[in-house]
Amino acid sequence: MQCHGTPKDAPAALVAMYGDRAGFYEKIGDIRAFISVTMPLEVELSKMRKLYMIFAGLLTIIFALLIFIIFYFRGALI
């Protein structure tokens, strides 16, 4: 079936369900409908939260070690 075709080109079940006017006899360039796609993001958000917690924990440990090293060597130099 071609886009913007006639009812005779369409499957009979489609014409029976939607009629012989809807979607037919459209001109090229006419906007007939918009498509909206949705998907659940809970799984991806849960993965990102876990990754964020690991990254934040590692940065906290590195920062704490850096502070310890700075104060340890500062005390050793004085």
Secondary structure as the mmCIF struct_conf table of DSSP 4:
data_model
#
loop_
_struct_conf.conf_type_id
_struct_conf.id
_struct_conf.beg_label_comp_id
_struct_conf.beg_label_asym_id
_struct_conf.beg_label_seq_id
_struct_conf.end_label_comp_id
_struct_conf.end_label_asym_id
_struct_conf.end_label_seq_id
TURN_TY1_P TURN_TY1_P1 CYS A 3 HIS A 4
HELX_RH_3T_P HELX_RH_3T_P1 PRO A 7 ASP A 9
BEND BEND1 ALA A 10 ALA A 10
HELX_RH_AL_P HELX_RH_AL_P1 ALA A 12 TYR A 18
TURN_TY1_P TURN_TY1_P2 GLY A 19 GLY A 23
BEND BEND2 PHE A 24 TYR A 25
HELX_LH_PP_P HELX_LH_PP_P1 GLU A 26 LYS A 27
TURN_TY1_P TURN_TY1_P3 ILE A 28 GLY A 29
HELX_RH_AL_P HELX_RH_AL_P2 GLU A 42 LEU A 77
#
